[in-house]
Each structure stands twice: as C-alpha cells, then as structure tokens.
Amino acid sequence: QQQQQQQQQEQRQQQQQQQQRQQQTDSETGRMLSQSDTPLIDAIQRASQSVRAPFFFPGHKMGEGAPAPLREAVLGGAAGRTAPLRSDLPELPELDNLFSAEGPIHEAQQLASEAFGA
C-alpha cells in the first residue's frame, strides 16, 4: 500500500510538471508553448505555400532546380513531382533569423531546451 501511494504521488508530480510545461509561455513572443507544437515546421509550410515565384539565390528553387539524380533518389523517379522539396527555402524573414532568433526558430529552441532539460 505504501508503494502504491508513492507511485500515485509520483504520477501526480509528473502530471503537474507536464501541465506546467504545457502552460509555459515564451517570454519573447507571449505565445503559449506546448511540446506538441511545431513552430518551425509550421512557418516553413506557410512560407512554401505562399511563394508564387521562387527568385531565390541559386540552389533554393523549392525543388524545381533539383538535379535528376536527387529527384530520383528522393522521389523514387517521380518525374515532375517536387512536392517533398517545396520546403527548400532560404532564410526568409518569416522563417526567423538563425543568428538572432525571435520567432519560430526561437520557439523551437525553447521547446527543445525544455524537452532535453537544458
């Protein structure tokens, strides 16, 4: 019975910690963070859907400029289908600044820090 009570207490503590983590607010963005959030992936998806003409520096053409061997390896030979490569984007303002993160990169870093106990 004592062991069972101890297990219940540990479970309550774990639940409280989990609730605290889920309710943690990112101090810079004021957004509620949850370990189920994917801020960087969400930002990349939004950006890749909003680009109409990819006039990015060479190499970032959202899959359109991918060499045939890469398309063969990644897409299994699906000619003309580059959907998996649409997220090949350069550092755009809406994707945040890698060296001074304040948006989705910062949020992803906060979540990773919490997940790894850093």
C-alpha positions, -999 to +999 in steps of 0.1 A: +000+000+000+029+024+008+045+016-025+011+023-043+008+056-026+043+065-036+036+057-072+004+078-071+023+107-057+050+104-084+023+103-111+007+134-097+040+152-097+047+141-133+012+154-143+018+187-126+052+191-143+036+183-176+009+208-171+034+235-161+054+227-192+023+229-214+014+263-198+049+277-201+047+310-220+076+320-242+087+353-227+096+369-260+066+360-282+040+357-254+028+325-271+018+295-250+042+267-259+033+230-259+056+201-267+031+192-294+038+225-312+060+226-343+066+263-348+094+260-373+077+233-395+045+254-394+064+285-406+081+266-434+049+251-446+032+286-446+061+301-464+063+273-490+026+277-498+028+315-501+057+317-526+045+323-561+078+328-580+109+315-563+135+341-572+159+329-545+196+327-548+209+296-567+201+263-551+168+272-534+141+267-561+116+248-540+126+215-557+123+228-593+160+231-598+168+198-581+191+176-603+176+145-618+197+121-596+185+138-565+149+137-576+154+100-585+168+093-550+143+114-530+112+109-551+118+075-565+119+086-601+086+106-600+093+130-628+079+164-624+068+158-588+087+180-565+062+184-536+086+169-510+112+195-520+089+226-518+103+233-483+137+240-498+137+277-489+164+302-480+164+322-448+133+343-453+121+370-428+090+350-420+112+320-411+131+340-385+168+348-382+191+319-373+216+342-356+191+363-336+160+341-333+128+358-321+101+339-339+096+302-349+133+293-345+133+308-310+101+289-301+115+257-315+147+262-294+127+269-263+107+236-268+139+217-275+156+231-244+126+221-223+124+186-239+161+179-232+161+195-198+186+222-207 
